[in-house]
């Protein structure tokens, strides 16, 4: 069922869906820990414990990444994101970016500024930009997400949620997309009433 505006709203996550969060964070973590990149596994779980991150260590790494390495500005785009989102936008879908990048205090201005720059630099079409943890409160018709906890919460509340596959969500069931072309197909194949 379309939203009130008559358009179908796509709630699109950024990190791990449009932006290759883990690839860029791996580069920065190798620098932070002064270890060769090859020593940090590309096959990670949520929380990055495979890199030896425990407790509050992630907050320090994340702060360094955002403030000293412009993380949200320099993260590479996942192939196909721009092309497929433009196609969906041209077909009348409303793109609503939903990200939880405001989780470390006193980094909000940097996170927001870098995010907007990244979206515009990469030509990602969007009409709404939401910085929220509780993504089910945003009001999208279809969600595209990679975080296992977010996917489970969204699905528990009856939202059609496409899991964008990566090493952190191997245990999450269908609908799953390994590429943006898969996302496009799953949006078109969405069951009626889902």
Order of alpha helices (4+ residues) and beta strands (2+ residues): beta-alpha-alpha-alpha-alpha-beta-alpha-beta-beta-alpha-beta-beta-alpha
